[in-house]
Amino acid sequence: MGTAVGKRRKWDKEVLLIDTIRHIQRQDEFLAELDEKVERTRREQEEMQSERVELRNDKQFLRKELELVREENTKLRTDIVNLFQSLGDEASLPSKLDLLGKLNRPDITAANLPPSSMRNQKEIGACISQFQEVNGIFETETSTAGEQFLL
């Protein structure tokens, strides 16, 4: 009986060793899966960080561009007001300012303006063209959603 007990203990130790090895293998597999998930998450976070940096740079660029367009828009409006004022006859200034208010309409051209000298018409036409070009860019880049994004 002593030999059977010894064999039983040896067998119990072997079973225990095999079970322990299997348990360690399962833990290794689990750790490998976790390492894979950690690596995938790290790559995704790096990509998202890179995208955030790109978006931040784009946002800063668009803010600068918007500010430049606003400055140009203001300058053109001032130039047009000054041009109208230089045409003389202060009594007609309100109608000229009314006309200035219509400059947001794309159908305004130099031909729609009140008669004046050819030189003044060309200057006004050039100012209107520049204004419409800049104003078109301004309106395109400053939709309500765009302004919300930039603010």
Buried (B, 14 or more C-beta within 10 A) or exposed (E): EEEEEEEEEEEEEEEEEEEEEEEEEEEEEEEEEEEEEEEEEEEEEEEEEEEEEEEEEEEEEBEEEBEEBEEBBEEBBEBBBEBBEEBEEEEEBEEBEEBBEEBEEEEBEBEEBEEBEEEBBEBBBEBBBBBBEBBEBBEEBBEEEEEEEBE
